[in-house]
Amino acid sequence: MPQCVVCDELLQPEQKSCHVCGSHVVASAEVSPSPPPPLKPLTNSGTLQCSECGQSYSESGSEEFCPCGAELPRRVTADESELNQLPPATPTSDPFTAPNEPESLPGTNSTVRPPVGTVCIVLYSDTKPRVPVQYFPVAKDVLLIGRQDAIRGDFPDVDLGSLVDAASSRKISRRHVEILRARDSQTFSLRPLPGNTGTQIGKDLAADGQSYTLTDGTPIVLGGAVWMKFETIA
C-alpha cells in the first residue's frame, strides 16, 4: 500500500493526493527509505521551486512552507548577501586587548611616563645617576605624601613606604608634606606638615606649616633619604 512521503499517511492505491496533508503522490509509489532530495532554489528566473510538487514561488516572498507540506529554501536577504561578500576580519595578536592601547590611564600613579602636559611629583632612585621610578600626577587640590599606617589611620595619597627600602621608609613621616593646587591661577605649592622628619626644597630646608611655590623642575628631598621632583611632563 502506498504511503505519503510527507506525512507518512497510508493511502489507497487509487489516490493521487494525500487526504491529510494534500501532497501529490504516485499511486504505484512505495515508501522510500532514503531521505528526500535537498531543496534547491532556481535563481535564473528569480523564483524558488518546491522540490516535492514543483510549485514556483518568488524569491522575494515570505512563504516558508509549500501547501504540499515541504519546506521551501530559506531566502537570503540583501544584508546577508552583502555580508557574505565582505573579506574576513583579521584578528589581532591579542584578542582581548585593542592594538595601540595605552599602558596606563592619565591621572593614575604609574611607572609609565604620563602624557605631555601632566603635572606630576616624580619619585627618583636613591642612587646616582638618579632616574625616574614612579610618577604621581597632581590631579587634586591637596595631595598628601607620607607613609601609610593603617593602625593610626594614616592613608596618604602617595605612600612612599611601599616604594622605597625599609631604611629610607623609616625616615619618612606618616603625614610628611602636602602638595597644594590653586585652581584659579593653576599654581602649585608645597607645605611641610608639623612633626615631619625634614623637608628640603632645592638647597633650602623648609619650615613646618609654611607654603613654598613649586616650579617645573623643583627638587624635593624628604627625610634626607627620598628624592623627588616637581615636573610638568614635556
Secondary structure as GFF3:
##gff-version 3
##sequence-region A 1 234
A	DSSP	beta_strand	47	49	.	.	.	ID=ss1
A	DSSP	beta_strand	56	58	.	.	.	ID=ss2
A	DSSP	alpha_helix	78	85	.	.	.	ID=ss3
A	DSSP	beta_strand	119	124	.	.	.	ID=ss4
A	DSSP	beta_strand	132	137	.	.	.	ID=ss5
A	DSSP	beta_strand	142	146	.	.	.	ID=ss6
A	DSSP	beta_strand	158	159	.	.	.	ID=ss7
A	DSSP	three_ten_helix	160	162	.	.	.	ID=ss8
A	DSSP	alpha_helix	166	169	.	.	.	ID=ss9
A	DSSP	beta_strand	175	182	.	.	.	ID=ss10
A	DSSP	beta_strand	187	192	.	.	.	ID=ss11
A	DSSP	beta_strand	199	201	.	.	.	ID=ss12
A	DSSP	beta_strand	204	205	.	.	.	ID=ss13
A	DSSP	beta_strand	212	214	.	.	.	ID=ss14
A	DSSP	beta_strand	218	222	.	.	.	ID=ss15
A	DSSP	beta_strand	226	232	.	.	.	ID=ss16
###
